[in-house]
Amino acid sequence: MVNLFLIFMCGLPFGSFLFKNCDIWHSQGHFIQMGILILFGYSFFEKSKYAQPLNKPLGAFILWSGLATGYWWIKILSLTKAYPTKIFMPFFNILCLILFYKLIVEYLNKNSIEKILKWFKYTVIALLFYCVLQFFGLDEFFNALGTTDNNKLVIGIIGNPSHWGGFLAIVQPLFFSKNRQDILSLILLWGLILLTHSAAGMVGGLLVILFWIAFKKRKLFPIAIGTSIAFVTTVFLFNKHYFSAGDRLDAWRTTFVLMKDKFITGLGLGTFGLKNTFSGVHWQHAHNEYYQLVFELGIIGLILVLWCIYDYFKTFNSIKTDLTIKISSMFFGFCLISGVDFVSHLWVISTLAMFLFASIYAIKNSEESCTLA
């Protein structure tokens, strides 16, 4: 089972190469769903190593999102006499990731997670060099979403520079070591973040570093804060477009008008993309996962997700090691960037985030099981 997890995680970014008849995001989604299916199917051939630990916040969230989906499903079905698949599919996607979580905590431990992250790091290195080819206009496979020509944008395997900058910001703790290869890779990674012109990637990346330093090099924390502020200020002075909010603020104001009547319980998963057009442009996502969560699952849904995040970092605080600090730093970056982008709706990033989320519980669960044994 561990080897299947290893193959799945290292193959995670390359799903879009296998299903070229679809766009990047749907191809990756199909690859990931089939991968989780294979892992789940194989779990009936290999006995789980650990009993699933309690996770009340996650259980409460999946229950609420399921009940909300069931309510809107039957209501729309009765009115339209047609299956509202756009309501069900987001919940199905969540179920896939919850199943992935369940398999991780039942089969993985500290050693296997370290092994998977080690090899995933080499996958990221390969992607960094692929981005260099993109910068020189040598990528023959992908163009930026919405374009038909190779325009030298650094889009990685996600199709958008801003999203890719966020991904790079999240994965950088993989290279936090004194190893020469890791140092050079981290320098290249930061060069690519700057080339994406992604404010979320740049600021999120700095905050990920600060989070890691706060637990690993606490004496350097004040210096790190000062250096980060100076760096951001310098970038802003020479490239003010980095920090443009675009149409986000207007879109969020308009969105509030649409959702205020269902602020407590929400309008149902998937409904944001059905209702919102701003400045003549259709918005599938709110570019703020927490805000979109309120729109779709109400303030109840947001509270439950924040409970999940709180419980995660509470669990991390009880098992601080080099590995868990690295994992939590990456997940911290994901939580931050979710406030300004829709990374939870991007399959590669959301699946990586679920791996990071589940890994903390898997490590604690496996250690407790060994202690009891």
Secondary structure by P-SEA (a helix, b strand, c coil): caaaaaaaaaaccccccccccccaaaaaaaaaaaaaaaaaaacccccccccccccaaaaaaaaaaaaaaaaaaaaaaaacccccccccaaaaaaaaaaaaaaaaaacccaaaaaaaaaaaaaaaaaaaaaaaaaaaccccccccccccccccccccccccaaaaaaaaaaaccccccccaaaaaaaaaaaaaaaaaccaaaaaaaaaaaaaaaacccccaaaaaaaaaaaaaaaaaaaccccccccaaaaaaaaaaaaccccccccccccccccccccccccccccccaaaaaaacccaaaaaaaaaaaaaaaaaaaacccaaaaaaaaaaaaaaaacccccccccaaaaaaaaaaaaaaaaaaaaaaaaaac
